[in-house]
Amino acid sequence: MNAIKKIFKKSEDDRLYVVFGVTGAQGGAVAASLLAKGAKRVRGLTRNPTSDKAKALDKRIEVVKCDMDNEEEIKQALDGAYGVFLVTNFWEHFDANKEVEQVKRVAKIAEERGVKHLVFSTLEDTSAIDAPVVKDGFKTPHFDGKALATKYLQENVKGLGVTQFYTSFYYENFIYFGMAPKLNGAEDGVYRFGMPIGSKPLPMMAIEDCGKAGAAALMDDSTIGKSVGIASCHMTGEEMAKAFAEVTDKKVEFLPMTRDQYAGLGFPGCEDLANMFKFKHDYNETFCALRDLKKSKKLTGSELKSFKSWLQDNLDALQKAMQDAE
């Protein structure tokens, strides 16, 4: 029996895990977590393996050039792989249909290459919300394209085990995507931020928790055929404002905007995000349930990163983002 266990353990140790988008936030976090969880062979894919971000990766990661629009590069990248973590980047091109085609292409080649397990980072179908179509028939393109790709995987991919991995709003959005509280010249000295979520809780996550969960799902074949979600917390706008104020020692208020107000902000993608927030508001119970905190903690195998703790760890960058927003 011990000999059998040793053979099984060795076969697990020999598994090659391939991570798309390894220089991005999600892919990079998953690759790092795979190593932390004991994976011996991790291959990270990027279109530019000579970039500074690629060079800064853990040297145990085999960095390989791969463009999701290039079949030959995908074939070489997936050669010998046991498991694949697939994350796409809608915001690079704002094209949901392209995102769907990329997933189809990777899945087809993964099947042909004998990959056993694919974890696809996906999101829900928002077509049921009462909101305008934004582009190409999609109400929330960065959600709906992934949902359409998930449907394709469920209906057409039979020789490949697939896990649907549902993520949440990044804490990091407050620093890197202009969502930090802003003074905007307010004479009362109050920093304000807004989202059209009313008083409903918003599932959010630290990228490190996302990485732990994604790696855990990929290394556990019992997740095949299942939908797993990750969130580090569920917080209302008022609760976020309180955390901002306590950590920054500034007056911070949450503005419960309407969907139309947010859609009219004028930045690229604002209508898409407005519909996203509306979906999270209108289907809040279901959305939060898929990102259950107890299940998230069990999946990551560790304590989840609280929003306040994350703010404290990233205070310098947050304060700069708030100053830049002034």
C-alpha positions in Angstrom: 0.0 0.0 0.0 2.8 2.4 0.9 4.5 1.6 -2.4 1.3 2.5 -4.3 1.0 5.8 -2.4 4.6 6.7 -3.3 3.9 6.0 -7.0 0.7 8.1 -6.9 2.5 10.9 -5.0 5.3 10.8 -7.6 2.8 11.0 -10.5 1.2 14.1 -8.8 4.7 15.7 -8.3 5.4 15.2 -12.0 2.3 17.0 -13.2 2.9 20.1 -15.4 0.6 23.0 -14.7 0.4 25.7 -17.3 -0.9 29.2 -16.5 -2.0 31.7 -19.1 -1.4 35.4 -18.5 1.5 34.8 -16.0 2.6 38.4 -16.0 -0.9 39.6 -15.2 -2.4 39.9 -11.7 -4.5 36.7 -11.7 -2.2 34.4 -13.7 0.8 35.6 -11.7 -0.9 35.0 -8.4 -2.0 31.5 -9.5 1.5 30.6 -10.7 3.1 31.8 -7.4 0.5 29.9 -5.4 1.0 26.7 -7.4 4.7 26.8 -6.3 3.7 27.6 -2.7 1.4 24.6 -2.7 4.2 22.3 -3.8 3.8 22.1 -7.5 7.2 21.1 -9.0 6.5 22.0 -12.7 4.9 25.3 -13.5 4.9 26.8 -17.0 3.8 30.5 -17.3 2.6 31.8 -20.6 3.0 35.4 -21.9 3.2 37.1 -25.2 6.5 38.8 -24.2 8.8 36.5 -22.2 11.5 39.2 -22.3 9.5 41.9 -20.5 10.5 43.2 -17.1 7.4 41.5 -15.5 8.4 38.2 -17.1 12.0 38.5 -15.9 10.8 39.3 -12.4 8.9 36.0 -12.0 10.1 33.2 -9.7 12.9 31.4 -11.5 11.2 28.1 -10.9 8.5 29.1 -13.4 9.2 28.1 -17.0 8.3 31.2 -19.0 7.1 30.4 -22.5 6.0 32.8 -25.3 2.3 32.2 -26.2 -0.3 34.3 -27.9 -3.9 33.0 -27.5 -4.6 34.0 -31.1 -1.7 31.8 -32.3 -2.6 28.1 -32.6 1.0 26.9 -33.1 2.2 28.7 -30.0 -0.7 27.3 -28.0 0.1 23.7 -29.1 3.7 24.1 -28.1 2.8 25.8 -24.8 0.4 23.0 -23.8 2.7 20.1 -24.7 2.9 17.7 -21.8 0.5 19.7 -19.6 -1.7 18.0 -17.0 -3.6 21.1 -15.9 -4.2 24.5 -17.4 -5.4 27.7 -15.8 -7.0 29.9 -18.4 -7.6 33.6 -17.8 -8.5 36.0 -20.7 -8.1 39.8 -20.8 -11.2 41.5 -22.1 -9.9 45.0 -21.2 -7.0 44.6 -23.6 -9.3 44.7 -26.6 -12.9 45.3 -25.4 -14.1 42.5 -27.7 -16.2 39.8 -26.0 -16.4 37.7 -29.2 -12.6 37.6 -29.5 -12.5 36.4 -25.9 -14.9 33.6 -26.7 -12.8 32.5 -29.7 -9.7 32.5 -27.6 -11.3 30.1 -25.1 -12.6 27.9 -27.9 -9.1 27.8 -29.4 -7.4 26.9 -26.2 -9.9 24.3 -25.2 -9.7 22.6 -28.6 -6.0 22.3 -28.5 -6.0 21.3 -24.8 -8.3 18.4 -25.7 -6.0 17.4 -28.6 -2.9 17.6 -26.4 -4.5 15.3 -23.7 -4.8 17.9 -21.0 -6.8 16.5 -18.1 -7.9 19.5 -16.2 -8.8 23.1 -17.4 -9.7 25.8 -14.9 -11.4 28.7 -16.7 -11.6 32.0 -14.9 -15.2 33.1 -15.8 -18.2 35.3 -14.9 -21.9 35.2 -15.1 -24.4 35.9 -17.9 -26.0 39.3 -17.3 -28.5 39.3 -20.1 -31.5 39.2 -17.7 -30.9 42.6 -16.3 -33.1 45.6 -17.4 -30.3 47.6 -19.0 -29.2 48.7 -22.5 -27.0 46.5 -24.7 -23.5 47.9 -24.7 -21.8 46.2 -27.7 -22.3 43.3 -30.0 -25.6 42.2 -28.3 -23.9 42.0 -24.9 -25.2 44.0 -21.9 -22.0 43.5 -19.9 -19.4 42.4 -22.4 -16.6 41.6 -20.0 -19.0 39.2 -18.1 -21.2 37.9 -21.0 -18.3 36.9 -23.2 -16.9 34.7 -20.5 -20.4 33.3 -19.8 -20.8 32.4 -23.4 -17.4 30.7 -23.5 -18.4 28.7 -20.3 -21.6 27.6 -22.1 -19.5 26.4 -25.0 -17.2 24.5 -22.8 -20.1 22.8 -21.0 -21.9 21.8 -24.2 -19.0 21.0 -26.6 -15.9 19.9 -24.6 -16.2 16.3 -23.6 -12.6 15.0 -23.5 -11.3 17.6 -21.0 -12.2 18.1 -17.4 -13.3 21.7 -16.8 -13.7 23.7 -13.6 -15.6 27.1 -13.8 -13.8 29.5 -11.5 -15.8 32.6 -10.6 -13.9 35.6 -9.4 -14.8 38.8 -7.6 -14.1 42.6 -7.7 -10.4 43.1 -7.1 -9.3 45.2 -4.1 -6.6 46.4 -6.4 -9.2 48.2 -8.6 -9.2 51.0 -6.0 -5.5 51.7 -6.8 -5.0 50.8 -10.4 -8.3 51.6 -12.1 -9.2 55.0 -10.8 -11.8 53.9 -8.3 -10.1 55.3 -5.2 -12.1 57.9 -3.1 -11.6 61.4 -4.7 -11.6 64.8 -3.2 -12.6 66.5 -6.5 -12.1 69.9 -5.0 -14.7 69.4 -2.3 -14.5 72.3 0.2 -15.7 70.1 3.0 -12.5 67.9 2.7 -14.5 64.7 2.2 -13.2 62.1 -0.2 -16.0 60.3 -2.0 -16.3 57.2 -4.2 -19.4 55.8 -5.8 -20.9 52.6 -7.3 -24.5 51.7 -8.3 -24.9 49.0 -5.7 -27.2 50.7 -3.3 -26.9 49.1 0.1 -26.1 45.6 -1.2 -22.9 43.9 -0.3 -20.2 43.6 -3.0 -18.0 40.5 -3.0 -14.4 41.6 -3.3 -11.1 39.7 -3.2 -7.4 40.2 -2.7 -5.4 39.0 -5.7 -3.4 36.7 -3.3 -6.6 34.9 -2.3 -7.6 34.6 -5.9 -4.2 33.0 -6.6 -4.5 30.5 -3.8 -8.1 29.5 -4.8 -7.2 29.2 -8.5 -4.2 27.0 -7.7 -6.1 24.9 -5.3 -8.9 24.3 -7.8 -6.3 23.3 -10.5 -4.5 20.9 -8.2 -7.7 19.2 -7.0 -9.4 17.1 -9.7 -12.5 16.8 -7.5 -13.4 20.3 -8.7 -13.8 19.1 -12.3 -17.3 19.7 -13.5 -18.0 22.1 -10.8 -18.4 25.9 -10.4 -16.2 27.3 -7.6 -16.1 31.0 -6.5 -13.7 33.1 -4.6 -14.2 36.2 -2.4 -12.2 37.6 0.4 -15.1 39.6 1.9 -18.7 40.9 1.2 -18.9 44.6 2.0 -21.5 47.4 1.5 -20.3 50.8 0.2 -20.8 52.2 3.7 -18.6 49.5 5.2 -15.9 50.2 2.6 -16.1 54.0 3.4 -15.6 53.3 7.1 -12.5 51.1 6.4 -11.1 53.8 4.1 -11.6 56.4 6.7 -10.1 54.3 9.5 -6.9 53.4 7.6 -6.3 56.7 5.8 -7.4 59.0 8.6 -9.5 61.0 6.1 -13.2 61.7 5.8 -14.6 59.3 3.3 -18.2 58.9 2.0 -19.8 56.3 -0.3 -22.1 57.7 -3.0 -24.9 55.2 -4.0 -25.0 56.2 -7.7 -27.6 55.0 -10.2 -26.8 52.8 -13.1 -27.3 55.7 -15.5 -25.1 58.1 -13.5 -22.2 55.6 -13.6 -22.8 54.8 -17.3 -22.4 58.6 -18.0 -19.0 59.0 -16.4 -17.4 58.9 -19.8 -14.4 56.7 -19.3 -13.8 53.7 -21.5 -15.9 50.8 -20.3 -18.1 52.8 -17.9 -21.3 51.5 -19.5 -20.1 47.9 -19.2 -19.2 48.4 -15.5 -22.5 50.2 -14.8 -24.4 47.1 -16.0 -22.0 44.9 -14.1 -22.8 46.7 -10.9 -26.5 46.6 -11.7 -26.3 42.8 -12.1 -24.5 42.5 -8.8 -27.2 44.6 -7.2 -30.2 42.9 -8.8 -29.0 39.4 -8.4 -27.1 40.0 -5.2 -28.1 36.9 -3.2 -27.2 34.5 -6.0 -24.0 36.4 -6.8 -22.8 36.3 -3.2 -23.8 32.7 -2.7 -21.5 31.5 -5.4 -18.7 33.4 -3.6 -19.4 32.0 -0.2 -16.8 33.1 2.3 -16.7 29.8 4.2 -16.2 27.9 1.0 -13.6 30.5 -0.2 -11.6 30.0 3.1 -11.8 26.2 2.7 -10.6 26.4 -0.9 -7.7 28.7 -0.2 -6.7 26.7 2.9 -5.9 29.9 4.8 -7.5 33.0 6.4 -8.9 35.4 3.8 -7.4 38.8 3.4 -9.8 41.4 4.9 -10.3 44.7 3.1 -9.0 46.7 6.0 -5.9 44.6 6.3 -5.3 45.0 2.5 -5.7 48.8 2.8 -3.1 48.9 5.6 -0.7 46.8 3.6 -1.1 49.1 0.5 -1.5 52.4 2.2 1.2 54.2 0.3 -0.1 53.2 -3.1 -3.7 54.0 -2.0 -2.8 57.4 -0.7 -1.0 58.2 -4.0 -4.1 57.0 -5.9 -6.3 59.3 -3.8 -3.9 62.2 -4.4 -3.8 61.5 -8.2 -7.5 61.5 -8.2 -7.7 65.0 -6.7 
